[in-house]
Amino acid sequence: MSKSCLIKIIIISLAIFFGVFFGVNYPEIKRSKYTPTICQSQSSKTITKYCCDIDCTCEKAPSGLPKCETLVPQTLSLSPIGCSQNSTLCPKSGSDALCYVAYDECYNHKCLYCKYVKQQKCQMNCDTCYDIILNVMYNVGQQNKNSTYTQNFKSIDDANKFLNNHGPNNIFWCFYNPSSITEIILNRYFTGWRWAVFALSALPLFVCLITLTNLALYNYIKNDTWRFSVVFFIWIGIIIPLVILLNVWKYGLVSMGNLKVLMTLCLRFILRLLNNINKEYFQIYTDKFKNEKILTLKYCHFQINKIINQNQTCIVFGLD
């Protein structure tokens, strides 16, 4: 692989890595820094409303359709209670719920050729959903603070279950933003699929960095087995464990003393693994050397015998 090709691959890998990191994972990382505290629910309120989505295709929208960004807000202002009393106050459905989006918004939809359609045909779908609004009190240092927390549910059963656990006078864990103490969340969970995508995006970059390390050591270590062992030790034995363990220590999961013990165990394991690899390599090299030595000795013995036979022949001819 040429250096220019490798540089291009690294640039593309970096773009993918940082794009996924800031677009997918960074919000969860920010939430992980929220400070834990105990919240007490003071009161709660349930708001029944409509939640609408649009489903678009690459089909060209017929003339006369409203724009989706106009139709959806109009529908969100309707109330399910008003709909139950007057059908004219219900969300549109069927062909009446058709709308269009402009071509510059096609990135929101999964169609490869949307950029060639100036006005995409879309269908608006609305369902009843529920907003639970909690008024909570919590501690920030030595002070009591009050704030509101809102969570949306598409099922009334899920909403009622949430209210049973977070209704008035209930006490539960919550987390506030140190930069804006009135902003609270109820959990700091990490989404598995987001980090799976992050790991996949980091894999090409990791391979490129290993390749660069191997190229950097090429002028100093010519033997491939030794060089790969050193690269393996640098990345798998030092850099990756150090990054993981420092983050574990940062979040207070282990003390500094335990961190040193874990790092020592990791290094011992990697050194032992490298030792086994090198033993196998030296065994192969030694066997090869022995075979070459035996062949050399046999060849020398053959040459000596040949010379002796020639000398004996000369002596015999001399006596005659």
Phi and psi restraints in degrees (value plus and minus 20) as a CYANA .aco file:
   2 SER   PHI     -93.4   -53.4
   2 SER   PSI     139.4   179.4
   3 LYS   PHI     -85.3   -45.3
   3 LYS   PSI     -59.4   -19.4
   4 SER   PHI     -83.5   -43.5
   4 SER   PSI     -59.6   -19.6
   5 CYS   PHI     -85.7   -45.7
   5 CYS   PSI     -61.3   -21.3
   6 LEU   PHI     -84.1   -44.1
   6 LEU   PSI     -60.4   -20.4
   7 ILE   PHI     -83.1   -43.1
   7 ILE   PSI     -61.8   -21.8
   8 LYS   PHI     -82.3   -42.3
   8 LYS   PSI     -62.6   -22.6
   9 ILE   PHI     -83.9   -43.9
   9 ILE   PSI     -60.7   -20.7
  10 ILE   PHI     -83.6   -43.6
  10 ILE   PSI     -63.0   -23.0
  11 ILE   PHI     -82.3   -42.3
  11 ILE   PSI     -64.7   -24.7
  12 ILE   PHI     -84.1   -44.1
  12 ILE   PSI     -62.0   -22.0
  13 SER   PHI     -83.2   -43.2
  13 SER   PSI     -60.9   -20.9
  14 LEU   PHI     -83.9   -43.9
  14 LEU   PSI     -61.5   -21.5
  15 ALA   PHI     -82.6   -42.6
  15 ALA   PSI     -64.1   -24.1
  16 ILE   PHI     -85.2   -45.2
  16 ILE   PSI     -63.9   -23.9
  17 PHE   PHI     -80.6   -40.6
  17 PHE   PSI     -72.0   -32.0
  18 PHE   PHI     -91.2   -51.2
  18 PHE   PSI     -51.3   -11.3
  19 GLY   PHI     -82.4   -42.4
  19 GLY   PSI     -65.9   -25.9
  20 VAL   PHI     -88.2   -48.2
  20 VAL   PSI     -60.6   -20.6
  21 PHE   PHI     -81.7   -41.7
  21 PHE   PSI     -72.8   -32.8
  22 PHE   PHI     -97.9   -57.9
  22 PHE   PSI     -48.2    -8.2
  23 GLY   PHI    -104.1   -64.1
  23 GLY   PSI     -49.4    -9.4
  24 VAL   PHI    -134.7   -94.7
  24 VAL   PSI     -65.1   -25.1
  25 ASN   PHI    -117.8   -77.8
  25 ASN   PSI     -47.3    -7.3
  26 TYR   PHI     -80.1   -40.1
  26 TYR   PSI     -61.3   -21.3
  27 PRO   PHI     -77.0   -37.0
  27 PRO   PSI     -58.3   -18.3
  28 GLU   PHI     -90.4   -50.4
  28 GLU   PSI     -54.9   -14.9
  29 ILE   PHI     -85.4   -45.4
  29 ILE   PSI     -59.9   -19.9
  30 LYS   PHI     -81.7   -41.7
  30 LYS   PSI     -62.7   -22.7
  31 ARG   PHI     -84.8   -44.8
  31 ARG   PSI     -49.5    -9.5
  32 SER   PHI     -86.3   -46.3
  32 SER   PSI     -37.6     2.4
  33 LYS   PHI    -112.4   -72.4
  33 LYS   PSI     -19.0    21.0
  34 TYR   PHI     -86.2   -46.2
  34 TYR   PSI     126.2   166.2
  35 THR   PHI    -107.2   -67.2
  35 THR   PSI     108.8   148.8
  36 PRO   PHI     -93.9   -53.9
  36 PRO   PSI     125.3   165.3
  37 THR   PHI    -175.8  -135.8
  37 THR   PSI     159.3   199.3
  38 ILE   PHI    -129.2   -89.2
  38 ILE   PSI     107.3   147.3
  39 CYS   PHI    -125.4   -85.4
  39 CYS   PSI     126.9   166.9
  40 GLN   PHI    -143.3  -103.3
  40 GLN   PSI     105.6   145.6
  41 SER   PHI     -94.2   -54.2
  41 SER   PSI     106.3   146.3
  42 GLN   PHI    -112.8   -72.8
  42 GLN   PSI     -61.0   -21.0
  43 SER   PHI    -180.5  -140.5
  43 SER   PSI     145.8   185.8
  44 SER   PHI    -162.9  -122.9
  44 SER   PSI     136.3   176.3
  45 LYS   PHI    -165.0  -125.0
  45 LYS   PSI     118.6   158.6
  46 THR   PHI    -130.6   -90.6
  46 THR   PSI     105.9   145.9
  47 ILE   PHI    -134.3   -94.3
  47 ILE   PSI     101.9   141.9
  48 THR   PHI    -113.7   -73.7
  48 THR   PSI     108.7   148.7
  49 LYS   PHI    -169.8  -129.8
  49 LYS   PSI    -195.3  -155.3
  50 TYR   PHI    -126.2   -86.2
  50 TYR   PSI     118.9   158.9
  51 CYS   PHI    -137.2   -97.2
  51 CYS   PSI     107.8   147.8
  52 CYS   PHI    -142.1  -102.1
  52 CYS   PSI     122.4   162.4
  53 ASP   PHI    -145.1  -105.1
  53 ASP   PSI     139.0   179.0
  54 ILE   PHI    -138.9   -98.9
  54 ILE   PSI     118.7   158.7
  55 ASP   PHI    -134.8   -94.8
  55 ASP   PSI      92.6   132.6
  56 CYS   PHI    -129.5   -89.5
  56 CYS   PSI     132.2   172.2
  57 THR   PHI    -143.8  -103.8
  57 THR   PSI     157.8   197.8
  58 CYS   PHI    -111.1   -71.1
  58 CYS   PSI     -10.4    29.6
  59 GLU   PHI     -92.5   -52.5
  59 GLU   PSI     120.0   160.0
  60 LYS   PHI     -89.8   -49.8
  60 LYS   PSI     112.5   152.5
  61 ALA   PHI     -93.7   -53.7
  61 ALA   PSI     115.7   155.7
  62 PRO   PHI     -86.9   -46.9
  62 PRO   PSI     136.8   176.8
  63 SER   PHI     -87.6   -47.6
  63 SER   PSI     130.5   170.5
  64 GLY   PHI      76.4   116.4
  64 GLY   PSI     -26.4    13.6
  65 LEU   PHI     -98.8   -58.8
  65 LEU   PSI     125.5   165.5
  66 PRO   PHI     -95.5   -55.5
  66 PRO   PSI     140.9   180.9
  67 LYS   PHI     -96.6   -56.6
  67 LYS   PSI     119.2   159.2
  68 CYS   PHI     -82.1   -42.1
  68 CYS   PSI     -57.4   -17.4
  69 GLU   PHI     -89.2   -49.2
  69 GLU   PSI     -30.4     9.6
  70 THR   PHI    -116.3   -76.3
  70 THR   PSI     -60.8   -20.8
  71 LEU   PHI     -88.8   -48.8
  71 LEU   PSI     -62.6   -22.6
  72 VAL   PHI     -83.9   -43.9
  72 VAL   PSI     -69.0   -29.0
  73 PRO   PHI     -79.5   -39.5
  73 PRO   PSI     -55.2   -15.2
  74 GLN   PHI     -81.8   -41.8
  74 GLN   PSI     -59.4   -19.4
  75 THR   PHI     -91.5   -51.5
  75 THR   PSI     -57.8   -17.8
  76 LEU   PHI     -85.6   -45.6
  76 LEU   PSI     -41.3    -1.3
  77 SER   PHI     -98.8   -58.8
  77 SER   PSI     -30.8     9.2
  78 LEU   PHI     -98.5   -58.5
  78 LEU   PSI     138.8   178.8
  79 SER   PHI    -138.1   -98.1
  79 SER   PSI     115.1   155.1
  80 PRO   PHI     -78.8   -38.8
  80 PRO   PSI     -51.5   -11.5
  81 ILE   PHI     -86.7   -46.7
  81 ILE   PSI     -64.1   -24.1
  82 GLY   PHI     -84.3   -44.3
  82 GLY   PSI     -55.2   -15.2
  83 CYS   PHI     -84.4   -44.4
  83 CYS   PSI     -58.6   -18.6
  84 SER   PHI     -87.1   -47.1
  84 SER   PSI     -42.1    -2.1
  85 GLN   PHI    -117.0   -77.0
  85 GLN   PSI     -46.4    -6.4
  86 ASN   PHI    -167.2  -127.2
  86 ASN   PSI      94.5   134.5
  87 SER   PHI     -85.2   -45.2
  87 SER   PSI     -41.1    -1.1
  88 THR   PHI     -92.1   -52.1
  88 THR   PSI     -33.3     6.7
  89 LEU   PHI    -118.3   -78.3
  89 LEU   PSI      -6.0    34.0
  90 CYS   PHI    -111.1   -71.1
  90 CYS   PSI     137.0   177.0
  91 PRO   PHI     -83.1   -43.1
  91 PRO   PSI     129.8   169.8
  92 LYS   PHI     -90.0   -50.0
  92 LYS   PSI     132.3   172.3
  93 SER   PHI    -164.1  -124.1
  93 SER   PSI     148.5   188.5
  94 GLY   PHI      43.7    83.7
  94 GLY   PSI    -159.8  -119.8
  95 SER   PHI     -87.5   -47.5
  95 SER   PSI     -42.5    -2.5
  96 ASP   PHI     -92.0   -52.0
  96 ASP   PSI     -36.9     3.1
  97 ALA   PHI    -117.5   -77.5
  97 ALA   PSI      -6.7    33.3
  98 LEU   PHI     -97.6   -57.6
  98 LEU   PSI     124.5   164.5
  99 CYS   PHI    -173.3  -133.3
  99 CYS   PSI    -198.4  -158.4
 100 TYR   PHI    -155.5  -115.5
 100 TYR   PSI     135.9   175.9
 101 VAL   PHI    -143.2  -103.2
 101 VAL   PSI     130.4   170.4
 102 ALA   PHI     -93.9   -53.9
 102 ALA   PSI     138.3   178.3
 103 TYR   PHI     -81.9   -41.9
 103 TYR   PSI     -46.2    -6.2
 104 ASP   PHI     -94.3   -54.3
 104 ASP   PSI     -24.8    15.2
 105 GLU   PHI    -126.7   -86.7
 105 GLU   PSI      -7.4    32.6
 106 CYS   PHI     -89.7   -49.7
 106 CYS   PSI     -34.4     5.6
 107 TYR   PHI     -85.8   -45.8
 107 TYR   PSI     -35.6     4.4
 108 ASN   PHI     -97.8   -57.8
 108 ASN   PSI     -30.1     9.9
 109 HIS   PHI    -146.7  -106.7
 109 HIS   PSI     130.3   170.3
 110 LYS   PHI    -109.3   -69.3
 110 LYS   PSI      56.8    96.8
 111 CYS   PHI    -165.0  -125.0
 111 CYS   PSI     108.7   148.7
 112 LEU   PHI     -92.9   -52.9
 112 LEU   PSI     -47.6    -7.6
 113 TYR   PHI    -130.8   -90.8
 113 TYR   PSI       0.3    40.3
 114 CYS   PHI     -83.0   -43.0
 114 CYS   PSI     -46.9    -6.9
 115 LYS   PHI     -88.1   -48.1
 115 LYS   PSI     -35.1     4.9
 116 TYR   PHI    -112.0   -72.0
 116 TYR   PSI     -22.8    17.2
 117 VAL   PHI    -130.3   -90.3
 117 VAL   PSI      96.3   136.3
 118 LYS   PHI     -89.8   -49.8
 118 LYS   PSI     -54.7   -14.7
 119 GLN   PHI    -152.6  -112.6
 119 GLN   PSI      87.5   127.5
 120 GLN   PHI    -100.2   -60.2
 120 GLN   PSI     121.5   161.5
 121 LYS   PHI    -103.3   -63.3
 121 LYS   PSI     109.2   149.2
 122 CYS   PHI    -151.6  -111.6
 122 CYS   PSI     135.5   175.5
 123 GLN   PHI    -138.8   -98.8
 123 GLN   PSI     106.3   146.3
 124 MET   PHI    -108.8   -68.8
 124 MET   PSI     110.5   150.5
 125 ASN   PHI    -142.8  -102.8
 125 ASN   PSI     105.5   145.5
 126 CYS   PHI    -142.0  -102.0
 126 CYS   PSI     120.4   160.4
 127 ASP   PHI    -154.4  -114.4
 127 ASP   PSI     141.1   181.1
 128 THR   PHI     -96.6   -56.6
 128 THR   PSI     114.8   154.8
 129 CYS   PHI    -157.0  -117.0
 129 CYS   PSI     153.2   193.2
 130 TYR   PHI    -155.4  -115.4
 130 TYR   PSI     109.6   149.6
 131 ASP   PHI    -122.3   -82.3
 131 ASP   PSI     102.9   142.9
 132 ILE   PHI    -120.6   -80.6
 132 ILE   PSI     100.7   140.7
 133 ILE   PHI    -130.7   -90.7
 133 ILE   PSI     100.1   140.1
 134 LEU   PHI    -127.9   -87.9
 134 LEU   PSI     115.2   155.2
 135 ASN   PHI    -118.6   -78.6
 135 ASN   PSI      96.3   136.3
 136 VAL   PHI    -143.3  -103.3
 136 VAL   PSI     135.5   175.5
 137 MET   PHI    -141.2  -101.2
 137 MET   PSI     118.5   158.5
 138 TYR   PHI    -171.6  -131.6
 138 TYR   PSI     146.1   186.1
 139 ASN   PHI    -117.3   -77.3
 139 ASN   PSI     113.7   153.7
 140 VAL   PHI    -143.8  -103.8
 140 VAL   PSI      80.5   120.5
 141 GLY   PHI      48.0    88.0
 141 GLY   PSI    -140.7  -100.7
 142 GLN   PHI    -122.6   -82.6
 142 GLN   PSI     -11.6    28.4
 143 GLN   PHI    -132.5   -92.5
 143 GLN   PSI     128.1   168.1
 144 ASN   PHI    -111.2   -71.2
 144 ASN   PSI     114.2   154.2
 145 LYS   PHI    -143.6  -103.6
 145 LYS   PSI     131.7   171.7
 146 ASN   PHI    -140.5  -100.5
 146 ASN   PSI     121.1   161.1
 147 SER   PHI    -176.2  -136.2
 147 SER   PSI     155.9   195.9
 148 THR   PHI    -138.6   -98.6
 148 THR   PSI     127.5   167.5
 149 TYR   PHI    -149.7  -109.7
 149 TYR   PSI     112.4   152.4
 150 THR   PHI    -142.1  -102.1
 150 THR   PSI     114.2   154.2
 151 GLN   PHI    -155.8  -115.8
 151 GLN   PSI     118.0   158.0
 152 ASN   PHI    -120.7   -80.7
 152 ASN   PSI     121.6   161.6
 153 PHE   PHI    -153.3  -113.3
 153 PHE   PSI     122.6   162.6
 154 LYS   PHI    -114.3   -74.3
 154 LYS   PSI     -31.8     8.2
 155 SER   PHI    -139.8   -99.8
 155 SER   PSI     115.8   155.8
 156 ILE   PHI     -88.0   -48.0
 156 ILE   PSI     -50.7   -10.7
 157 ASP   PHI     -86.1   -46.1
 157 ASP   PSI     -62.3   -22.3
 158 ASP   PHI     -85.3   -45.3
 158 ASP   PSI     -57.3   -17.3
 159 ALA   PHI     -84.8   -44.8
 159 ALA   PSI     -63.3   -23.3
 160 ASN   PHI     -86.9   -46.9
 160 ASN   PSI     -57.6   -17.6
 161 LYS   PHI     -83.3   -43.3
 161 LYS   PSI     -60.8   -20.8
 162 PHE   PHI     -83.9   -43.9
 162 PHE   PSI     -61.8   -21.8
 163 LEU   PHI     -85.0   -45.0
 163 LEU   PSI     -55.1   -15.1
 164 ASN   PHI     -82.9   -42.9
 164 ASN   PSI     -52.1   -12.1
 165 ASN   PHI    -112.2   -72.2
 165 ASN   PSI     -37.3     2.7
 166 HIS   PHI    -151.0  -111.0
 166 HIS   PSI       2.5    42.5
 167 GLY   PHI     -91.6   -51.6
 167 GLY   PSI     159.7   199.7
 168 PRO   PHI     -72.6   -32.6
 168 PRO   PSI     116.4   156.4
 169 ASN   PHI      55.0    95.0
 169 ASN   PSI     -22.9    17.1
 170 ASN   PHI     -95.0   -55.0
 170 ASN   PSI     124.2   164.2
 171 ILE   PHI    -133.5   -93.5
 171 ILE   PSI     115.0   155.0
 172 PHE   PHI    -175.8  -135.8
 172 PHE   PSI     142.8   182.8
 173 TRP   PHI     -94.6   -54.6
 173 TRP   PSI     122.9   162.9
 174 CYS   PHI    -166.9  -126.9
 174 CYS   PSI     155.2   195.2
 175 PHE   PHI    -158.7  -118.7
 175 PHE   PSI     113.9   153.9
 176 TYR   PHI    -134.5   -94.5
 176 TYR   PSI     132.9   172.9
 177 ASN   PHI     -97.4   -57.4
 177 ASN   PSI      98.9   138.9
 178 PRO   PHI     -79.7   -39.7
 178 PRO   PSI     -47.3    -7.3
 179 SER   PHI    -103.1   -63.1
 179 SER   PSI     -41.3    -1.3
 180 SER   PHI    -167.2  -127.2
 180 SER   PSI      70.2   110.2
 181 ILE   PHI     -87.3   -47.3
 181 ILE   PSI     -31.5     8.5
 182 THR   PHI    -105.2   -65.2
 182 THR   PSI     -27.6    12.4
 183 GLU   PHI    -112.5   -72.5
 183 GLU   PSI     100.2   140.2
 184 ILE   PHI    -148.0  -108.0
 184 ILE   PSI     133.8   173.8
 185 ILE   PHI    -154.2  -114.2
 185 ILE   PSI     143.4   183.4
 186 LEU   PHI    -120.4   -80.4
 186 LEU   PSI     -31.6     8.4
 187 ASN   PHI    -174.8  -134.8
 187 ASN   PSI     140.4   180.4
 188 ARG   PHI    -141.9  -101.9
 188 ARG   PSI      18.0    58.0
 189 TYR   PHI     -85.5   -45.5
 189 TYR   PSI     136.1   176.1
 190 PHE   PHI    -129.7   -89.7
 190 PHE   PSI     116.6   156.6
 191 THR   PHI    -106.3   -66.3
 191 THR   PSI     104.4   144.4
 192 GLY   PHI     -79.5   -39.5
 192 GLY   PSI     -66.0   -26.0
 193 TRP   PHI     -85.4   -45.4
 193 TRP   PSI     -51.1   -11.1
 194 ARG   PHI     -83.3   -43.3
 194 ARG   PSI     -61.2   -21.2
 195 TRP   PHI     -98.6   -58.6
 195 TRP   PSI     -44.2    -4.2
 196 ALA   PHI     -86.8   -46.8
 196 ALA   PSI     -61.8   -21.8
 197 VAL   PHI     -83.4   -43.4
 197 VAL   PSI     -60.5   -20.5
 198 PHE   PHI     -82.3   -42.3
 198 PHE   PSI     -62.8   -22.8
 199 ALA   PHI     -83.5   -43.5
 199 ALA   PSI     -61.3   -21.3
 200 LEU   PHI     -85.0   -45.0
 200 LEU   PSI     -58.6   -18.6
 201 SER   PHI     -90.0   -50.0
 201 SER   PSI     -46.9    -6.9
 202 ALA   PHI    -102.2   -62.2
 202 ALA   PSI     -39.5     0.5
 203 LEU   PHI     -81.2   -41.2
 203 LEU   PSI     -69.1   -29.1
 204 PRO   PHI     -79.8   -39.8
 204 PRO   PSI     -58.8   -18.8
 205 LEU   PHI     -84.8   -44.8
 205 LEU   PSI     -59.8   -19.8
 206 PHE   PHI     -82.6   -42.6
 206 PHE   PSI     -63.2   -23.2
 207 VAL   PHI     -83.3   -43.3
 207 VAL   PSI     -60.8   -20.8
 208 CYS   PHI     -83.4   -43.4
 208 CYS   PSI     -61.6   -21.6
 209 LEU   PHI     -86.2   -46.2
 209 LEU   PSI     -58.8   -18.8
 210 ILE   PHI     -83.9   -43.9
 210 ILE   PSI     -61.6   -21.6
 211 THR   PHI     -82.5   -42.5
 211 THR   PSI     -62.4   -22.4
 212 LEU   PHI     -82.6   -42.6
 212 LEU   PSI     -61.7   -21.7
 213 THR   PHI     -82.1   -42.1
 213 THR   PSI     -62.0   -22.0
 214 ASN   PHI     -83.2   -43.2
 214 ASN   PSI     -62.0   -22.0
 215 LEU   PHI     -86.2   -46.2
 215 LEU   PSI     -57.3   -17.3
 216 ALA   PHI     -85.5   -45.5
 216 ALA   PSI     -51.7   -11.7
 217 LEU   PHI    -110.2   -70.2
 217 LEU   PSI     -26.3    13.7
 218 TYR   PHI     -81.6   -41.6
 218 TYR   PSI     -59.6   -19.6
 219 ASN   PHI     -92.5   -52.5
 219 ASN   PSI     -37.2     2.8
 220 TYR   PHI    -123.2   -83.2
 220 TYR   PSI     -51.1   -11.1
 221 ILE   PHI    -147.1  -107.1
 221 ILE   PSI      83.6   123.6
 222 LYS   PHI     -99.1   -59.1
 222 LYS   PSI     -50.9   -10.9
 223 ASN   PHI     -90.7   -50.7
 223 ASN   PSI     104.3   144.3
 224 ASP   PHI     -82.4   -42.4
 224 ASP   PSI     -62.9   -22.9
 225 THR   PHI     -83.7   -43.7
 225 THR   PSI     -65.0   -25.0
 226 TRP   PHI     -83.5   -43.5
 226 TRP   PSI     -63.6   -23.6
 227 ARG   PHI     -84.5   -44.5
 227 ARG   PSI     -64.3   -24.3
 228 PHE   PHI     -84.7   -44.7
 228 PHE   PSI     -54.0   -14.0
 229 SER   PHI     -84.7   -44.7
 229 SER   PSI     -61.7   -21.7
 230 VAL   PHI     -86.1   -46.1
 230 VAL   PSI     -63.3   -23.3
 231 VAL   PHI     -81.1   -41.1
 231 VAL   PSI     -63.7   -23.7
 232 PHE   PHI     -80.4   -40.4
 232 PHE   PSI     -63.3   -23.3
 233 PHE   PHI     -85.7   -45.7
 233 PHE   PSI     -61.6   -21.6
 234 ILE   PHI     -82.1   -42.1
 234 ILE   PSI     -66.6   -26.6
 235 TRP   PHI    -106.7   -66.7
 235 TRP   PSI     -71.7   -31.7
 236 ILE   PHI     -98.8   -58.8
 236 ILE   PSI     -49.1    -9.1
 237 GLY   PHI    -113.6   -73.6
 237 GLY   PSI     -45.0    -5.0
 238 ILE   PHI    -141.1  -101.1
 238 ILE   PSI     -81.8   -41.8
 239 ILE   PHI     -84.7   -44.7
 239 ILE   PSI     -74.6   -34.6
 240 ILE   PHI     -84.2   -44.2
 240 ILE   PSI     -68.8   -28.8
 241 PRO   PHI     -79.8   -39.8
 241 PRO   PSI     -57.0   -17.0
 242 LEU   PHI     -84.9   -44.9
 242 LEU   PSI     -63.4   -23.4
 243 VAL   PHI     -82.2   -42.2
 243 VAL   PSI     -65.2   -25.2
 244 ILE   PHI     -85.8   -45.8
 244 ILE   PSI     -67.9   -27.9
 245 LEU   PHI     -89.5   -49.5
 245 LEU   PSI     -53.6   -13.6
 246 LEU   PHI     -85.5   -45.5
 246 LEU   PSI     -57.2   -17.2
 247 ASN   PHI     -89.4   -49.4
 247 ASN   PSI     -57.1   -17.1
 248 VAL   PHI     -82.1   -42.1
 248 VAL   PSI     -63.0   -23.0
 249 TRP   PHI     -88.6   -48.6
 249 TRP   PSI     -57.1   -17.1
 250 LYS   PHI     -79.7   -39.7
 250 LYS   PSI     -59.7   -19.7
 251 TYR   PHI    -108.6   -68.6
 251 TYR   PSI      -9.3    30.7
 252 GLY   PHI      57.0    97.0
 252 GLY   PSI      -1.9    38.1
 253 LEU   PHI     -97.7   -57.7
 253 LEU   PSI     -46.3    -6.3
 254 VAL   PHI    -159.0  -119.0
 254 VAL   PSI     136.1   176.1
 255 SER   PHI    -101.5   -61.5
 255 SER   PSI     150.3   190.3
 256 MET   PHI     -83.3   -43.3
 256 MET   PSI     -57.6   -17.6
 257 GLY   PHI     -82.7   -42.7
 257 GLY   PSI     -66.2   -26.2
 258 ASN   PHI     -85.9   -45.9
 258 ASN   PSI     -52.6   -12.6
 259 LEU   PHI     -82.3   -42.3
 259 LEU   PSI     -62.5   -22.5
 260 LYS   PHI     -84.1   -44.1
 260 LYS   PSI     -59.4   -19.4
 261 VAL   PHI     -83.1   -43.1
 261 VAL   PSI     -66.2   -26.2
 262 LEU   PHI     -82.1   -42.1
 262 LEU   PSI     -61.4   -21.4
 263 MET   PHI     -84.9   -44.9
 263 MET   PSI     -60.3   -20.3
 264 THR   PHI     -83.3   -43.3
 264 THR   PSI     -63.0   -23.0
 265 LEU   PHI     -83.2   -43.2
 265 LEU   PSI     -60.4   -20.4
 266 CYS   PHI     -82.3   -42.3
 266 CYS   PSI     -65.2   -25.2
 267 LEU   PHI     -84.0   -44.0
 267 LEU   PSI     -60.6   -20.6
 268 ARG   PHI     -83.3   -43.3
 268 ARG   PSI     -61.1   -21.1
 269 PHE   PHI     -83.4   -43.4
 269 PHE   PSI     -65.7   -25.7
 270 ILE   PHI     -85.7   -45.7
 270 ILE   PSI     -61.7   -21.7
 271 LEU   PHI     -83.0   -43.0
 271 LEU   PSI     -58.8   -18.8
 272 ARG   PHI     -85.9   -45.9
 272 ARG   PSI     -60.1   -20.1
 273 LEU   PHI     -84.0   -44.0
 273 LEU   PSI     -64.1   -24.1
 274 LEU   PHI     -83.6   -43.6
 274 LEU   PSI     -57.1   -17.1
 275 ASN   PHI     -82.1   -42.1
 275 ASN   PSI     -61.7   -21.7
 276 ASN   PHI     -85.0   -45.0
 276 ASN   PSI     -59.9   -19.9
 277 ILE   PHI     -82.5   -42.5
 277 ILE   PSI     -65.0   -25.0
 278 ASN   PHI     -87.2   -47.2
 278 ASN   PSI     -55.1   -15.1
 279 LYS   PHI     -81.9   -41.9
 279 LYS   PSI     -63.9   -23.9
 280 GLU   PHI     -82.9   -42.9
 280 GLU   PSI     -61.3   -21.3
 281 TYR   PHI     -83.4   -43.4
 281 TYR   PSI     -65.9   -25.9
 282 PHE   PHI     -85.9   -45.9
 282 PHE   PSI     -52.8   -12.8
 283 GLN   PHI     -84.9   -44.9
 283 GLN   PSI     -64.3   -24.3
 284 ILE   PHI     -83.4   -43.4
 284 ILE   PSI     -63.8   -23.8
 285 TYR   PHI     -84.6   -44.6
 285 TYR   PSI     -61.0   -21.0
 286 THR   PHI     -85.5   -45.5
 286 THR   PSI     -64.2   -24.2
 287 ASP   PHI     -80.9   -40.9
 287 ASP   PSI     -61.3   -21.3
 288 LYS   PHI     -84.1   -44.1
 288 LYS   PSI     -61.3   -21.3
 289 PHE   PHI     -85.0   -45.0
 289 PHE   PSI     -61.3   -21.3
 290 LYS   PHI     -82.1   -42.1
 290 LYS   PSI     -64.2   -24.2
 291 ASN   PHI     -82.5   -42.5
 291 ASN   PSI     -62.4   -22.4
 292 GLU   PHI     -85.2   -45.2
 292 GLU   PSI     -57.2   -17.2
 293 LYS   PHI     -86.3   -46.3
 293 LYS   PSI     -61.4   -21.4
 294 ILE   PHI     -83.6   -43.6
 294 ILE   PSI     -64.0   -24.0
 295 LEU   PHI     -82.7   -42.7
 295 LEU   PSI     -59.4   -19.4
 296 THR   PHI     -84.9   -44.9
 296 THR   PSI     -63.6   -23.6
 297 LEU   PHI     -84.0   -44.0
 297 LEU   PSI     -60.5   -20.5
 298 LYS   PHI     -83.6   -43.6
 298 LYS   PSI     -61.0   -21.0
 299 TYR   PHI     -84.8   -44.8
 299 TYR   PSI     -63.3   -23.3
 300 CYS   PHI     -83.0   -43.0
 300 CYS   PSI     -62.4   -22.4
 301 HIS   PHI     -81.7   -41.7
 301 HIS   PSI     -60.1   -20.1
 302 PHE   PHI     -84.3   -44.3
 302 PHE   PSI     -62.4   -22.4
 303 GLN   PHI     -86.3   -46.3
 303 GLN   PSI     -59.5   -19.5
 304 ILE   PHI     -83.6   -43.6
 304 ILE   PSI     -65.6   -25.6
 305 ASN   PHI     -80.8   -40.8
 305 ASN   PSI     -58.0   -18.0
 306 LYS   PHI     -84.2   -44.2
 306 LYS   PSI     -62.8   -22.8
 307 ILE   PHI     -85.8   -45.8
 307 ILE   PSI     -62.4   -22.4
 308 ILE   PHI     -80.9   -40.9
 308 ILE   PSI     -64.9   -24.9
 309 ASN   PHI     -82.1   -42.1
 309 ASN   PSI     -59.7   -19.7
 310 GLN   PHI     -84.4   -44.4
 310 GLN   PSI     -61.3   -21.3
 311 ASN   PHI     -85.1   -45.1
 311 ASN   PSI     -62.1   -22.1
 312 GLN   PHI     -81.2   -41.2
 312 GLN   PSI     -60.1   -20.1
 313 THR   PHI     -83.5   -43.5
 313 THR   PSI     -60.1   -20.1
 314 CYS   PHI     -83.8   -43.8
 314 CYS   PSI     -62.1   -22.1
 315 ILE   PHI     -82.8   -42.8
 315 ILE   PSI     -63.8   -23.8
 316 VAL   PHI     -81.1   -41.1
 316 VAL   PSI     -66.4   -26.4
 317 PHE   PHI     -83.5   -43.5
 317 PHE   PSI     -49.2    -9.2
 318 GLY   PHI     -91.5   -51.5
 318 GLY   PSI     -57.8   -17.8
 319 LEU   PHI     -87.6   -47.6
 319 LEU   PSI     -56.4   -16.4
